[in-house]
């Protein structure tokens, strides 16, 4: 498996330094690292050049391609990376995010070997912020469904996305600020035919100080607008009404309490049937 790791950066020299170091330390050889810098003025380009020289000096098998030029935003940079990628899969590791360990790419490649037909192979990510640090396990599902995307998303940085999906479903929507990856997943996985599989591996450390975590207002506004755009009204009306109940049902099942709720429901059913209470 050839992997294209795409890193976008704008004036985040310290975050970029961490990201480059984590990719450069990987033991897996077939990696193409594409760095897309948006004409930074804080010394980021110098750090990229240092990284390039370091890879050359230690004769690293990692291949580096980088550009530094103005762009139109986060997803514009990602699309530039996709268009330059030649790997079988793409992983998006933005400036400030890091890979969890030096052998994590090798572990994910070994997991991919178990089923090479998977379109989106994804692991877990460790969220790190100023006040918290925890592994996000919300994506550990057997099947990715609309219920998951109604108020959530599939994590982006720990996912290996088959590059051909961008040919089938299009590039990221550059008019969106936060939810373009959400839209792509919706179109390719939930509404499309792309297959997914979860690997029980912590793949990335995610910086919670980014825009997707700090601007929930923009995130919610874009997601609600996209739900209305992509999901038929009759289906969306049911999710508006019953999403909370479905979430509670899933939580009860996780904690093995559904049997108790089922018993109470059966009792109520009998009482209604016998006319003891009204339905």
N, C-alpha and C positions, 0 to 999 in steps of 0.2 A: 504494500500500500504506500503510495506516495502522498504525503500530506503537505498542503499549502497552509502555513500559518500566516494570517494577515493581521498586521498591527497598524492601527491608525494613531496619529499623534498630532497634537497642536499645543505648543508651548507647555509641555509637561516633561521637562528634561529629566527630572529625578525619577518620575514614574517610568519613563521610557528606558532609563538605564536599568531599572529592575526587570522590566519585561524582556529586554534584550539578553540580559544575563541568564534568565531562566530558560529561554529558548536555546541559547548557546551552550548550555550545560547538558542538553539532552543526549542520552546514549543511543537513541534511535537515529539511524543515519539518513533515511530517505525523507528529509524535510526540506521544503522550499520556504524560506522566510521572506515575506513581502512586507516591507515597511513603507507606509504611505504617510508622509509628513505634509501638513498643510502650510508650508512656508513659515515654519516657526522662526522666532527671532530670539529665542532664549538659549541658544547653543545646542539645540537638539540635533542639528545636522552634524555637528562636530562629534557628538556621541555616536551617531550612526556610523560615521567614518571610522571611529575608534573600534567599534564593534566589527566592522568589515575587516580591518587590519588584524584584529584578534583571531577571527575565524581563519584568515589566511595563514597566520603565523603558526597556528596549531594544526593546520591542514585538516580542518573540520569538514566532514562530508555535508554539512548544512550549506545550502546554496542561498545566497542573499541577493535580493533585488530591492532597490529602494528608489523613491522619488521624493522630491520636495517641491511643491508648487501649490498655489492657492486652490481651494476647492469650495464646494457649496455646503459643507457640513459633514456630520458623522457618516451618514449613509453614502454620500458622494465619495468619501474616501474608501469605504468598504467596497463599493462598486468598482472603483479603480483597481483595487486589489484583486477582485474576482476576475476582472477582464485580463489581468496579467498572470493569473494563476494557471499552472499546468498540472497540478496534483489531482489525484482521484477524489480527494476530499478537501474541504476548506474548514479551517478552524479560525475563529475571530478572537484574537487576544489583544485587546486594546491597551494602549499605554497606561501603565499603572497596575494592570492585572498580571499575574504570574502563573506559571505551571507549578503544580503542587510538589513535584519532585523531579529529579534528573531522569528517572526511568518511567515516568508516567506515560509518555508517548509510546514507548515500547510495550507497556501494559495494555494500552488501548489498541495497539496494532495486533497484539495477541488475541484480544477479545474480538476484534474484527474478523480474524481468521476463522472463528467459530461459525460465522454466517456472513459471507462476503456479499450477500444480496441486500443487506440493510442499507437504506438510504440515509438515515440519520441515526448515528450511534452516539449516545450521550451518556455522560457520567454525572457526578455530583460536583458542587463547588463549595468552597469554604468562603463565606462572606465575612469580610473584615472591615470594621469601621472604627471610629474613635471611641465608641462605647460598647461595642459588641463584637463577637467572633463566634460563628457557628456554621456547621455544615447544613446547607439547604437540601433537605431531603424531599421537598414537595413534589419533585418531578419523578419520584419512584412509582410509576404506574405501569400496569400491564399494557394498557392501550391509551394512546393520546386521543382525547375526545374534546368535543365542543364544551362540555361542562368544565374541563380544565382551563380552557381559554376564555371562558366567560369573565372570570376575574383574575386569571393568572396567565402564565406563559411557560414555554419550555426554555430553560436557561440557555443562554447563547454561547458563552465562552467555553463550557465543557462539551460542546456538541461538535461532532465531525459530520459535516453536511456534504453529501455527494455533489460534486461540482456541476454535474449535468442537470441537477434540479434547477439551477439558475438559467439554464437554456430552456428547460421545459416550462417553468413558471415565471420567468423574468427576474430581473435584478431587484434590489431593494428600492422601495418608493422613496425618492429623495425629497418629496414634499413633506414628509413626516419627520418630526424631531426625535421621537423615542420609540414609536411602535412599528417601525417598518419591519423589523425581524419578526414581531408578532404577526403582522399581516402576511409575511412570506410563509411562516409556519402554518397559518390558517389555510392559505390557498394550496399549499403543497401537501400538508399532512391531514388536516381535519376535513377539508373540502376536496382534496386531491387524493392521489393514490400512493404517495410516498410512505415507505415503511419506516418504523422506528424500533429501537431496542435500547434498553437501559443497561449500563454496565455499572456494577457496584464498585466504583473507583472514584476517589476524589481527584478530579482532573485539574482544577484551577483554583486559585485564590482570587476572589473578586473584590475590587475596591468599591465599597458602598458609598463613597463620596461623589460618585459620578452622577450625571444628570438623570438617569433612569431611577435613581434612588432618592434624589433630593427634590425632584419636580414631579411629585405624584399627581398634581393638578393637571399638568400637560398629559401625563400618561393616561389618566382616567378619561380625559376629554377625547384624546385620539382613539382610545380603545372603544369607547361608547359609539363614536362616530363610525368606526370601521365595522362594529357589530351590525349597525343599522344598514351599512352599505353591503355587507357580505352575506348576512343571514336573512332568510325569508321572514317576513313579519309574523306569520303564524307560529313558527318555531321559536323566534326570539321572544314572543309574548309568553310562551311557556317557561322559558328560562328566566325571564324577569320575575315570574310568579313563583317558580319552584326551585330556583337555584339554591337558596338557603336551605331548604328541606333536603335537597340532594347532598349538600355538603355535610349536614348534620348526620344523615344516614351513613355516609362514608366514614365519618369520625366514629360513630357507634360501632361500625363493623371492625374498624382498626383496633378498637379496645374490647372486642368480643362482647359487646353489650346489646347487640341487635336482637338476640334471642329474647331478652326481657321485653323489649319494645314490641316484638312480634306477639308475645303472649298477651300483653295488654290490649293490642289491637284485636286479637281473636276474641277476647272477653267482650270488648265493646261491640264487635260484630254480632255475637250471640245475643247480647242484651237488646240490640236494635232489632234483630230478627224476631225475638220473642215479645217485642213491644214494651219491654221494661223501660227503655229510654228511647227518645226520638233521634233519628239520624239527622 
